[in-house]
Amino acid sequence: MRVLKCTSCDLLLQEIPVQRGFSARCPTCDSRVIKNSSLSRSGEVAIAFAALALFFPAQLFPLLSINLVGVPLSTTVTSGAITLMDSFPFVGLLVIFCTAFAPLLFLVSILGANLALSFHHAKSLFVATYCLKVIKHWVMIDVFLVSLAVAGFKVIEIAEISVGPALLSFVVLQMLVAFLLSRISPKRYWDAYSSNNEALQDFEMNKPSNHVGNRTFKTETLIRCQHCGLTQESNHQHCFRCSAKLESRVFQSVQKTWASLLAAVIFIFPANFYPISILLSNGKRFEDTIFSGVAGLIKQGMYGIAIIIFTASIIVPVAKIVGLLYILICIHLKVAIGRRQRMQMYRFVKWIGKWSMMDLCVIAIMVSLIDRGNLLDFTPGPGAIAFGLVVVLTMISAESLDSRLIWDKHEQR
């Protein structure tokens, strides 16, 4: 039987046939190592085209409209972020990237990967799948939808709210993108590429198993390509299938994780102590930090919104930092107990990472809904920049960590 290596713990496994719509998991770390998606390539292309058709009306037309003192105001996905570009370019660019550019690039990369498969063009397939691998973590349409609801509840007491023509398109777009995100991976495309390439088929049929003749392969003699997922002997510098550089471990993974994590720890203090939003109302200036904003929501009786903001803006960033610090310390101390629990913690940290963006999305929406310079003026505070840096740095830190380091000694035994 052919062998493969678990992408998360490097355990050497025998490859087994998996029925369509089912998957196989690693017995050590419980990571999914084989998935036979029920989504066909033609269905995938159809969904991607449908999502792309919805993308432009969802981005260009108003999502919500309000009537503020007789003045009609509306917000699109990027209108508030574009307004922020003048005074807070980092915050504005970050919101635009996560809510507009990343989803668009994700959909285009899917279509590009399928086009490359149709023409059997390996270089184009590599570029498209690399974009998919990097960009999928920054697609935050779901975060923006929740932020839109939070912003709506915040302004409902001072203005009459109506649903814009783009909201339905945006909701359906999120459903389609979420469906694709759960089923798309670079390995899926490269496996399809192998099935149409005779040389790769021969390599796949003759690639090493546990025992070939009198020869036994050990974990140290095999390496898994981190891009396309092909397990092969480690006597080459580049993958036989996708030509990506083969590395037994991600280069300087621990150093990159420590650097970005410590930077996030530094910025989390100004993010919480400096004002994150400033409201001018009837000549009075109201500055809110994250904590005071949550306290204000509780005083107004908006307990549900307060819990959501408190969780996304305070608990999630702190949990990410503490979780990654714990995992890194255990790696340095070579702690053998609780590896499986640390692996689950690492998956959780990666999953919750993007939800810290909610506060910044709420700020962008509020900026576009509340008319600046009139009776009300809403603008971000300096804490918004620090908070944005915390979000980006913690996400980079989680992505930089090579989870196989958690299991190194376990695998050697």
C-alpha positions as CSV (number, residue, x, y, z in Angstrom):
1,M,0.0,0.0,0.0
2,R,1.2,3.6,-0.7
3,V,2.1,5.8,2.2
4,L,1.5,9.4,3.1
5,K,2.5,11.7,5.9
6,C,0.1,13.5,8.2
7,T,0.3,17.3,7.4
8,S,0.1,18.2,11.1
9,C,2.2,15.6,13.0
10,D,4.3,13.9,10.2
11,L,3.1,10.4,11.2
12,L,3.7,7.9,8.4
13,L,0.4,6.4,7.3
14,Q,-0.9,3.9,4.8
15,E,-3.1,5.5,2.2
16,I,-6.6,4.0,2.1
17,P,-9.5,4.4,-0.4
18,V,-12.1,6.9,0.9
19,Q,-15.6,7.0,-0.5
20,R,-16.9,10.2,-2.0
21,G,-18.1,12.7,0.6
22,F,-16.1,11.0,3.4
23,S,-12.6,11.7,4.9
24,A,-9.9,9.9,6.9
25,R,-8.2,11.3,9.9
26,C,-4.8,10.8,11.5
27,P,-5.0,8.4,14.6
28,T,-2.5,10.5,16.5
29,C,-3.5,14.1,16.1
30,D,-7.0,13.7,14.5
31,S,-6.1,15.9,11.5
32,R,-7.9,15.2,8.3
33,V,-5.3,13.5,6.0
34,I,-7.6,12.3,3.1
35,K,-10.8,13.9,1.9
36,N,-12.8,12.8,-1.0
37,S,-15.1,15.8,-1.5
38,S,-18.6,15.3,-2.8
39,L,-18.2,18.5,-4.9
40,S,-17.3,17.9,-8.5
41,R,-15.1,20.2,-10.5
42,S,-18.0,21.3,-12.7
43,G,-20.1,22.0,-9.6
44,E,-17.2,23.9,-8.1
45,V,-16.8,26.1,-11.1
46,A,-20.5,26.8,-11.2
47,I,-20.6,27.9,-7.6
48,A,-17.5,30.1,-8.1
49,F,-19.1,31.8,-11.1
50,A,-22.3,32.3,-9.1
51,A,-20.4,33.8,-6.2
52,L,-18.5,36.0,-8.6
53,A,-21.7,37.2,-10.1
54,L,-23.0,38.1,-6.7
55,F,-19.8,39.7,-5.6
56,F,-20.1,43.0,-7.5
57,P,-23.7,43.9,-6.6
58,A,-22.9,42.9,-3.0
59,Q,-20.0,45.2,-3.0
60,L,-21.3,48.2,-4.9
61,F,-24.9,48.6,-3.7
62,P,-26.0,49.7,-0.1
63,L,-26.2,47.0,2.6
64,L,-28.0,49.2,5.1
65,S,-29.6,52.6,4.9
66,I,-30.6,55.0,7.8
67,N,-32.5,58.2,8.1
68,L,-30.5,60.5,10.5
69,V,-32.3,63.7,11.3
70,G,-33.9,63.7,7.8
71,V,-30.6,62.9,6.1
72,P,-30.6,59.6,4.2
73,L,-27.3,57.7,4.7
74,S,-26.2,54.3,3.5
75,T,-23.2,51.9,3.8
76,T,-21.6,49.5,1.3
77,V,-19.0,47.0,2.2
78,T,-16.1,49.3,1.6
79,S,-17.6,52.8,1.9
80,G,-16.6,53.2,5.5
81,A,-13.1,51.8,4.9
82,I,-12.6,54.2,2.0
83,T,-13.5,57.1,4.2
84,L,-11.0,55.9,6.8
85,M,-8.2,55.9,4.2
86,D,-7.7,59.7,4.7
87,S,-7.0,59.6,8.4
88,F,-6.4,55.9,9.2
89,P,-5.0,54.3,6.1
90,F,-3.9,51.1,7.8
91,V,-7.3,50.4,9.3
92,G,-9.1,51.2,6.0
93,L,-6.8,49.1,3.9
94,L,-7.1,46.1,6.3
95,V,-10.9,46.2,6.2
96,I,-10.9,46.5,2.4
97,F,-8.4,43.7,2.0
98,C,-10.3,41.3,4.2
99,T,-13.9,42.1,3.0
100,A,-13.3,42.8,-0.7
101,F,-9.9,42.0,-2.1
102,A,-9.4,38.6,-0.4
103,P,-12.8,37.2,-1.3
104,L,-12.4,38.3,-4.9
105,L,-8.9,36.8,-5.2
106,F,-10.2,33.6,-3.6
107,L,-12.9,33.2,-6.3
108,V,-10.6,34.2,-9.1
109,S,-7.9,31.7,-7.9
110,I,-10.5,28.9,-7.9
111,L,-11.4,29.6,-11.5
112,G,-7.7,30.0,-12.4
113,A,-6.9,26.6,-10.8
114,N,-9.6,24.9,-12.8
115,L,-8.5,26.7,-16.0
116,A,-4.9,25.6,-15.4
117,L,-6.1,22.0,-14.9
118,S,-8.0,22.2,-18.2
119,F,-4.8,23.2,-20.1
120,H,-2.5,21.0,-17.9
121,H,-0.4,24.0,-17.1
122,A,1.7,23.3,-14.0
123,K,3.1,26.8,-13.4
124,S,-0.3,28.4,-13.6
125,L,-1.7,25.8,-11.3
126,F,1.0,26.4,-8.8
127,V,0.4,30.2,-8.7
128,A,-3.4,29.7,-8.4
129,T,-3.1,27.1,-5.6
130,Y,-0.5,29.1,-3.8
131,C,-2.9,32.1,-3.8
132,L,-5.7,29.9,-2.5
133,K,-3.5,28.6,0.3
134,V,-2.5,32.1,1.5
135,I,-5.6,34.1,0.9
136,K,-8.3,31.7,2.4
137,H,-7.4,32.7,5.9
138,W,-8.1,36.4,5.2
139,V,-11.6,36.0,3.7
140,M,-13.8,37.6,6.3
141,I,-17.3,38.0,4.7
142,D,-18.8,36.2,7.7
143,V,-17.1,38.6,10.2
144,F,-18.4,41.6,8.3
145,L,-21.9,40.3,8.3
146,V,-21.9,39.9,12.1
147,S,-20.3,43.4,12.4
148,L,-23.1,44.8,10.2
149,A,-25.7,43.4,12.7
150,V,-23.7,44.8,15.6
151,A,-23.5,48.3,14.0
152,G,-27.2,48.2,13.2
153,F,-28.1,47.6,16.8
154,K,-25.8,50.4,17.8
155,V,-27.5,53.0,15.6
156,I,-31.1,51.8,15.9
157,E,-31.8,54.1,18.8
158,I,-30.8,57.3,16.9
159,A,-31.9,56.5,13.4
160,E,-34.4,54.5,11.4
161,I,-32.8,51.6,9.7
162,S,-33.8,49.9,6.4
163,V,-32.3,47.0,4.5
164,G,-30.3,47.9,1.4
165,P,-30.6,46.1,-2.0
166,A,-27.2,44.4,-1.6
167,L,-27.8,42.6,1.7
168,L,-29.4,39.5,0.2
169,S,-26.6,39.2,-2.4
170,F,-24.0,39.6,0.4
171,V,-25.7,36.9,2.6
172,V,-25.9,34.4,-0.3
173,L,-22.3,35.3,-1.3
174,Q,-21.2,34.4,2.2
175,M,-23.0,31.0,2.0
176,L,-21.3,30.1,-1.3
177,V,-17.9,31.3,-0.2
178,A,-18.2,29.3,3.1
179,F,-19.2,26.2,1.1
180,L,-16.1,26.6,-1.2
181,L,-13.8,27.3,1.8
182,S,-14.8,24.0,3.4
183,R,-14.1,21.9,0.3
184,I,-11.1,23.6,-1.5
185,S,-7.5,22.7,-0.9
186,P,-4.4,22.8,-3.1
187,K,-4.0,19.0,-2.8
188,R,-7.4,18.5,-4.4
189,Y,-6.2,20.2,-7.6
190,W,-2.8,18.6,-7.7
191,D,-4.4,15.1,-7.3
192,A,-6.6,15.9,-10.3
193,Y,-3.5,17.1,-12.1
194,S,-1.8,13.8,-11.5
195,S,-4.7,11.8,-12.8
196,N,-4.2,13.6,-16.2
197,N,-0.4,13.3,-16.3
198,E,1.1,9.9,-17.3
199,A,4.6,10.7,-15.8
200,L,3.0,11.6,-12.4
201,Q,0.7,8.6,-12.6
202,D,3.8,6.3,-13.0
203,F,5.4,8.1,-10.1
204,E,2.3,7.7,-7.9
205,M,2.1,4.1,-8.7
206,N,5.7,3.4,-8.0
207,K,6.2,5.8,-5.1
208,P,7.5,4.1,-1.9
209,S,5.4,2.0,0.4
210,N,6.3,0.7,3.8
211,H,8.1,-2.2,2.3
212,V,9.3,-2.5,-1.3
213,G,11.3,-5.6,-1.8
214,N,13.8,-5.9,1.0
215,R,13.8,-2.1,1.6
216,T,12.0,-0.5,4.5
217,F,11.3,3.2,4.4
218,K,11.5,5.2,7.6
219,T,10.0,8.5,8.4
220,E,13.3,10.3,8.0
221,T,13.7,9.1,4.4
222,L,10.3,10.4,3.3
223,I,9.0,14.0,3.1
224,R,5.6,15.5,2.4
225,C,5.3,18.5,0.1
226,Q,3.6,21.2,2.1
227,H,2.0,22.7,-1.0
228,C,0.5,19.8,-3.0
229,G,0.6,17.0,-0.3
230,L,2.7,14.5,-2.3
231,T,4.8,12.1,-0.1
232,Q,8.1,11.3,-1.7
233,E,11.7,10.5,-0.9
234,S,13.8,13.4,0.6
235,N,16.7,13.1,-1.9
236,H,15.4,16.0,-4.0
237,Q,15.2,19.7,-3.2
238,H,12.0,20.3,-5.1
239,C,8.7,18.4,-5.2
240,F,8.4,16.0,-8.2
241,R,4.8,17.1,-8.8
242,C,4.5,20.9,-8.1
243,S,8.1,21.9,-8.0
244,A,7.7,23.6,-4.6
245,K,10.8,23.6,-2.4
246,L,10.8,20.6,-0.1
247,E,11.4,21.3,3.6
248,S,11.3,18.9,6.5
249,R,10.2,21.8,8.7
250,V,9.1,25.3,7.9
251,F,12.2,27.5,7.8
252,Q,12.6,29.4,11.1
253,S,9.1,28.7,12.1
254,V,9.6,29.2,15.8
255,Q,11.6,32.4,15.3
256,K,8.9,33.9,13.1
257,T,6.1,32.9,15.5
258,W,8.0,34.3,18.5
259,A,8.7,37.6,16.7
260,S,5.1,38.3,15.5
261,L,3.7,37.1,18.9
262,L,5.9,39.3,21.0
263,A,5.0,42.3,18.7
264,A,1.3,41.5,19.3
265,V,1.9,41.5,23.0
266,I,3.5,44.9,22.8
267,F,0.6,46.4,20.8
268,I,-2.2,44.8,22.8
269,F,-1.6,47.4,25.6
270,P,-2.2,50.6,23.6
271,A,-5.0,48.7,21.8
272,N,-6.9,48.4,25.1
273,F,-5.8,51.6,26.9
274,Y,-6.1,54.2,24.0
275,P,-9.5,55.2,22.6
276,I,-10.6,52.9,19.8
277,S,-13.5,55.1,18.8
278,I,-14.4,58.8,19.2
279,L,-18.0,60.2,19.0
280,L,-18.8,63.9,18.7
281,S,-22.4,64.6,19.6
282,N,-23.8,68.2,19.9
283,G,-20.3,69.5,20.5
284,K,-19.4,67.0,23.2
285,R,-16.6,64.5,22.7
286,F,-17.0,60.9,23.8
287,E,-13.9,58.7,23.7
288,D,-14.3,54.9,24.2
289,T,-11.7,52.2,24.8
290,I,-12.7,48.6,24.2
291,F,-13.6,48.2,27.9
292,S,-15.6,51.4,28.2
293,G,-17.4,50.6,24.9
294,V,-18.5,47.3,26.4
295,A,-19.5,48.9,29.6
296,G,-21.6,51.5,27.7
297,L,-23.4,48.8,25.8
298,I,-24.2,47.1,29.2
299,K,-25.6,50.3,30.6
300,Q,-27.8,50.7,27.5
301,G,-29.1,47.2,28.1
302,M,-27.5,45.7,24.9
303,Y,-26.2,42.7,26.7
304,G,-26.0,40.4,23.7
305,I,-24.0,43.0,21.7
306,A,-21.7,43.7,24.7
307,I,-21.0,39.9,25.0
308,I,-20.1,39.7,21.3
309,I,-17.8,42.7,21.4
310,F,-16.2,41.6,24.6
311,T,-15.5,38.1,23.2
312,A,-14.2,39.2,19.8
313,S,-12.2,42.3,21.0
314,I,-10.8,41.2,24.4
315,I,-11.2,37.4,25.0
316,V,-10.2,36.3,21.5
317,P,-6.9,38.3,21.2
318,V,-5.8,37.4,24.7
319,A,-6.7,33.7,24.1
320,K,-4.7,33.6,20.9
321,I,-1.7,35.1,22.6
322,V,-1.8,32.9,25.7
323,G,-2.5,29.8,23.6
324,L,0.4,30.4,21.3
325,L,2.7,31.3,24.2
326,Y,1.8,28.0,25.9
327,I,2.4,26.0,22.8
328,L,5.8,27.6,22.1
329,I,7.0,27.1,25.6
330,C,6.0,23.4,25.5
331,I,7.9,23.1,22.2
332,H,11.1,24.6,23.7
333,L,10.8,22.5,26.9
334,K,10.0,19.4,24.8
335,V,6.9,18.6,27.0
336,A,5.7,15.1,26.0
337,I,2.4,15.1,27.9
338,G,-0.8,16.6,26.3
339,R,0.4,16.9,22.7
340,R,-3.1,16.1,21.3
341,Q,-4.7,18.8,23.5
342,R,-2.1,21.3,22.3
343,M,-2.9,20.4,18.7
344,Q,-6.6,21.0,19.4
345,M,-5.7,24.3,21.0
346,Y,-3.6,25.3,17.9
347,R,-6.5,24.5,15.6
348,F,-8.8,26.6,17.8
349,V,-6.4,29.5,17.8
350,K,-6.2,29.5,14.0
351,W,-10.0,29.3,13.7
352,I,-10.9,32.2,16.1
353,G,-8.1,34.4,14.7
354,K,-10.1,36.3,12.2
355,W,-13.0,37.2,14.6
356,S,-10.9,39.9,16.2
357,M,-11.5,41.9,13.0
358,M,-15.1,42.5,14.1
359,D,-14.4,45.7,16.0
360,L,-12.6,47.3,13.1
361,C,-15.4,46.3,10.7
362,V,-18.0,47.8,13.1
363,I,-15.9,51.1,13.2
364,A,-15.8,51.2,9.4
365,I,-19.6,50.7,9.1
366,M,-20.3,53.3,11.8
367,V,-18.1,55.8,10.0
368,S,-20.2,55.4,6.8
369,L,-23.6,55.4,8.6
370,I,-23.1,58.4,10.8
371,D,-22.7,61.6,8.7
372,R,-19.4,63.1,9.7
373,G,-19.2,66.8,10.3
374,N,-23.0,67.3,11.1
375,L,-24.8,66.7,14.4
376,L,-22.9,63.5,14.8
377,D,-19.3,62.7,14.0
378,F,-17.8,59.2,14.4
379,T,-14.1,58.5,13.9
380,P,-11.6,55.8,15.1
381,G,-9.2,56.5,17.9
382,P,-5.5,55.7,18.0
383,G,-6.3,52.4,19.7
384,A,-7.8,51.2,16.4
385,I,-4.4,51.2,14.7
386,A,-2.8,49.2,17.6
387,F,-5.8,46.8,17.6
388,G,-5.5,46.2,13.9
389,L,-1.8,45.4,14.3
390,V,-2.7,42.9,17.1
391,V,-5.2,41.2,14.7
392,V,-2.7,40.9,11.9
393,L,0.3,39.9,14.0
394,T,-1.6,37.1,15.9
395,M,-2.9,35.7,12.6
396,I,0.6,35.8,11.1
397,S,2.0,34.1,14.3
398,A,-0.6,31.3,14.1
399,E,0.1,30.7,10.4
400,S,3.9,30.8,10.9
401,L,3.9,28.0,13.5
402,D,4.7,24.5,12.1
403,S,2.4,22.2,14.0
404,R,4.7,19.3,13.4
405,L,7.1,20.7,16.0
406,I,4.5,19.8,18.6
407,W,4.9,16.1,17.7
408,D,8.6,15.8,16.9
409,K,9.7,13.6,19.8
410,H,6.5,11.6,19.6
411,E,7.1,10.8,16.0
412,Q,10.7,9.8,16.6
413,R,9.6,7.3,19.2
